[in-house]
Amino acid sequence: MKIGLFTDTYAPHINGVATSVLMLKNALEKQGHQVYVVTVNSENNNINYDVNNRILRIPGLKTGIYDYVLTKIYPLKALKKIKNWNLDIIHTHTEFGVGTFARIISKQFNIPLVHTYHTMYEEYINCITKGYINELGNKMVEYLTTFYCDKTISELIVPTQKTKDLFKNKYKIKRDIHIIPTGIEIEKFSKNKFSKNVLNTYRRKYNLDSDDFIILYLGRLGKEKNIDFLIDCHRYLVKKNKKYKLLIVGDGPEMKHLKKLVIKYKINENTIFVGKVQWDVVPIYYQITDIFATSSKTETQGLTVIEALASSKPILCIADDSYKNVIIDNVNGRIFRNKKEYLKIINELFNNKNELDKLGEKAIESAQIHSTKYFANSVLEIYKLAINKNPKISFLVYQRIKDVLKWSLLWKK
């Protein structure tokens, strides 16, 4: 099958959507499919095509919102190249920019279009507008989401029940909605993949002692991630015990604010800002920590949570439907509702190494259902469904039909 993945963000950028698309591409290619990626070129204003990896990058304008670039809706040079790919299916991972371009191509060349909805825009709008035009912003989000996810596509994929409920209950979308959680390369995060020397080197790099209890946050440093909560809790932990360390891996617009907060609370020595790291070393940061914590309520799935599970790390997450089918309290992680519960759980696990280890064992077990192979197979089923509903006659098949008809007419004569 020839598959086109259209996304506004892709490797080397590190975020949930970019990772999801990369994992899908790799998994589909392992099964013998030809996968093309259409994404943005954030480096220059040229159209760049990587022939070996089948990645087409289209230039655009930086939006100022994280790493996102808004591309032209109808770049002709890119259109000609994509036409020659003779795609069987288009799979979009964005509602705007590249996503709009994909919808035009889908209609123009009669190619079925599957869409995955990754971002809970309603919860992001408050952060982006900083409290202004919330009502107008939410109405606009609702309108655009309904338009892009209902009227212009063949099939719709969402990663969690939480997202499906939003579409069904609030947006009143009646179409079929398929829940497919994003998969990851589980073996990449295995605790057996890295030697003790490598892990110790990284621990020394950040002055982490062997008896430190290290809490990890890994991801984008955005206001919507609610990292303030983790830092606020951390100051109370440090007052009780200097062995508590908070390791923050990632970058984003909140970096300066968070660093100021750490200085304000006087927990500099117990809070480490690592910054942005290369994708291939991300698994190491999971392995040098004791637990992964998140207080974000804006996730559609929370890919870093699954990565942490695959790393045999227990999850400490806030009570939210995003994690409902991933984290089971007291099995592969712990769930908190407020600061008091968060602090209580951390102290319990610090003082009970056996319980921490048990949660870690169950974490890796529960991660197995999120393998990329399972992910790819589930997505392929949706591709087949879209193609069967909107059958596409390729140029070669069309030519063959013409030849058969021509010879039939000649035979009759």
N, C-alpha and C positions, 0 to 999 in steps of 0.2 A: 504494500500500500504506500502511496505517496502522500505524506502528511505535512501540512504547513502549520507551524505554531507561531502565532502572532502575539507579541508582548511588548509593552513599553519599558520593561526592565529585564536585563539578562546578565549572566556572568560576563565580566568579573564582578559586577555589583553583587553584594550579599544582602539579600532580604528574602522574605517568604515567597514572593511570587517568582523572583529570579531562580531561586533554588528549586521550586516546584517544577518550573518549565525545564530546567536543566535535567532534573531527575527523570522526567517523562521522556525527554528526547533520548537520553542514554538507554532507558529501559526498552523503548520501542525499537531502537536500533539493534539492541541485542537480539530482538526477535526477528530481525531481518527486514524491517521496514525502512524506507527512505524518509528521513525527517529533515525538513527545512525550517529554519527559524528566521522570522522577520522581526527585527527589533530596531532600537534607536542607535544612532551614532552620536555619542556625546563628546567625541574627541574633535571632530572637524565637520565641515559642511559638505563632505563628499559622500556619495553612495559607495559603500564598501562591501564587496562580496568575498567571503572566505569560501573558496570552492571546496576545499578538502573537508571542512566541517559543515558546509551548507548553511552558512549564517550570513544573511543579508542585513546590513545596517543602514538605516535611513537617517539623514540629518534632520535636526529640528531645533526648537528653542527651549532653553532651560526654563523650567517653571518656577524655580525657587522653592519647590516643595520636595525636600529630600533630594534624591538623585534623578527625579523624573524629568524626561524631556518630551515635549509635545511636538510630534512630527507633522509634516504636511499631510493633508488628507488624500491627495491624489498625485504622488510623484510618478511621472510617466516612465522614467528610466527603470524604476523598480517594477512598475506594472508589466513592462515588456519581459523582464527577466522571470517574474513569477508566472506569467502566462506560459512560458516555455517549460516550466516544471510539470505542467499537466497534473495538478494536484487532484487527489481523490476526495480529500476532506480538508477543511480549514478549522483550526481550533484556536479561538481567541482567548487571551488571558488578561484583557484590558477592555474597558468600555470606551476609552477615548483614544485620540491619536492613531496609533497603529491599529487599534480595534476598529475604528471607523473606516480606515483604509481597507481592512479585511472584509468588512461588510459590503463595501462597494465591489470588491473583487468577486465575492461570493455571488452577488446578483448578476454581475456582468458575464461571468463565465459559468454560471449555473453549478456552483460547487456547494455542497451541503456544509453548513457552518454549525459547529458545536462551540458553546461558550462556557468557561468556568468563571464563576463569580468569586473573587478572592477577598474583596475589601468591604468591610462594613462601613460604608461612607457616612451613614447617619451618625455614628459614634466618632468619626474623624472630623466632621464638620465643625464641631465646637472648638476643637484644637486649632484648626486651620484659620477660622474666622475670629478666634480669640474672644468668643462670647457674643460677637455681633451677628446680625442678620440670621440668627439661628432658625427661626420659623421659616423665613424665606429660603434659607439654605436647605433645610430639611425637605421642603416642598419640591425644590429643584432636584434634589437627590432622588426623591421618590419618583418624580416624573421621568428623569433620565434612566433610572434603574429599570423602571417598568418598560420603557421604550427599548432599551438595549437588550434586556433579558427576556423579553416576551415576544415582541413583534418582529424582530429582525434575525432570528436564529432558528436552527432546526431542533437542537436539543440543548438543555441547560444542566450544568453540573455545579453542585455546591459541595464544600468540604464537610459541613456539619449539619446536624438537625436544627441547630440554632438559626442558621442562615435560611434553611428551608421554611422554618416557622415564620420568619420575617416576610418572606415572599407570599406565603399562603395566607397568613393571618392579617398582616397589615397592608401589603400591596395588592392582595386579592388576585394574585396571578393563578390562573386555573390550569396552566399547562403542566405536563409531567416535569418533575424535578428529581434529578438523580444525585444521591449523596455518595460521593467518592472522596474519602480522605486522601490527601497527598501522601505519596510514598517516599521513602528515603533509602539510600544504600546502607542497610543496617550493618553490614560487615565493615564499612568504613569507620564506624564508631566503636567497634569492639574494644574492650579493655585489654585484650590480648595482643592488640596490634602494635602497641608501643612498649619499648623496653623501659625498665626502671631508670636507666641512665638518662633517657630522653625526658621522662617526666620529672626527674629530680633537677635536671638542668633548667626546666621551665619554672619549677618551684623556687629555685635559688634566684632566678631572674627577677622575681617579684618578692623576694625576701619572705617566703612562706615556710614556716617551720613544719616539721613532720607531725606535730601535735596540734597544729592550728585547725580550727573547724571552718572550712571555706564554703561560703554561700555564693553561688554563681548566678549572675544575670547576663545573658548573652542575647544581643539583638540591637535593633535601632534605638537610639536615645531620643525618643519623641515624647511629647507631653502626654499623648494618648496611652503610652505604655505604663504610666503611673509609677515611675521609678522613684519619685519622691517618697512614696510610701515605704519602699524597701530601705531607703537611707534613713528615714525618720525612725523606723523600727530598729535599725542597726545601732543608733546611738544609745538606745536602752540596753541592747545586748552587750555592747562594749563596756558600759558602766559596770556590768556584772562580771565580765570576763574578757580580758584583752586577747584571748585566743580566737575570738570570733573575727573573721575577715570577710569582707564583701568584695568580690571580684566582678567588676563591670566591664564586659567585653563588647565593643561596638562603638559607633559614632552617630552623631545626629545633632539637630538644632538645640537640644537641651543640655549638651555637654557643659557649657560654661555655667549655666544655672545650677546643675547638679554638683559641679566642683565647688561652687560658692556655698552650696548647702552643706557640703562635707566640712568645709573650713568653719562655717558658722557653728556646726555641732561639735567641732574639735575632734573629729574622728579620722583625720588625714592618714594616720599610720595604720588604720584598720580598714581603709577603703582604697582599693586599687583600681584606677582607670587605665585599662589596657589600650583602648582605642580600637580602630579598625584593624582587622587581621586578615591574612590571606586565607582563602577557602580551605586549602589543603592542611592548614594547621588548626583549624577550628576544633576538630575532635580532641586535640590535646588539652584544650581548656576545660572540656567536660571532665577529662580523666584526672586532672589535678585538683578537682573540687570534691566536696562531700555531698552537696545537694544543689538542685537547680530551683530557683525561686522566681515566680512571676506574679505580679498583681495587676496585670493588664486585663481589661474587660472589652477590648476592642478587636480581639482576634476572631477570625473566621475558623481557624483551626489551631494555630500556634505550632508551627513546624519545629521550633527549637525545643518544645516540650517532647516531641517524639524523638528528636536527636538525643536528648538527655536520657530518655528511657533506653534507647539503643546503646547508650554509653554505660548502662547499669547504674544510673543515678536516680535516686528518688526525686519526685517532683513535689514542691511545695507551691500550690497554686490557690488563687482566690476563687471563691465559689462563683462560677459562671458557666453558662451552658456550653461555652466554647470547649471546655475540657470534659464535658459530661460523659462522653463515650470513650474517653482516653484514660482519665485518671479515676481510680477507684480508691476511696479513702481507706487508709490503713492496709492497703494491698500493694500498690506500686507507688504510692505517694500519700501526701496529706493535704487536706483542704481546709483553708481558713476563711473566716468571714470578716474579721476585724483585726486590729493591732494586737489586742490581748491574746487572741487565739494564735496568731502568728508567733509571738514571743514564746508562748507556752510550748508550742510544737518544736520550735528550734531548741529550746532548753531540754526538752525530753529526749530528742534525738542526739544531742550533744552528750548526754549522760547515759545513753543506751546504745552502744556500738552494735550489739546484736540485732536490735530492731532496725537500725540503719542498714545493716547488711541484708536483712530479710527483705526490706523494701527494694533494695538494689537488685536482688535476685529476681523478684517478681517484675521489676521494671523491664529487664531485658526480655523476659518471657512475653510480656504484653506488647513489646515493640515488634514482634515477629509478623503480626498481621498488617503491619505498615510497610512491608517490603515493596521495592519498586516493581518487582515482577507482578505482584498482586494488583498494584496500582495500574500498571500498563494494561493488564488483561481486562480490568474493569472499564478503563477508558475505551479500549478497543471495541468492547461490546456496545458502547454508546455510539461510536463511529459507525458501526455496522447498522445500528438502528436508524441513524440519520441518513445513511446512504440508501437504505431500503425504502425509507419514506420519500426520498427525493433522488431517485435513480439518475445517475449521470452517464450519458453515452459518450465514451471517449472518442477522440478524433479517429483513431485506428479502427475501432468497432464501427463507427459511422461509415468509414471508407469501405469496410468489408461488406456492410449491408448494401451499399451502393453497387459494389462489384457483383454481388449475388443477384440483385435485381436486374442489373444490366445483362448478365449472362442468361438469366431466366427469360428475358424479353427476346434475346437473340435466338435462344433455343426454340421459342414458340414460333419465331419467323421461319 
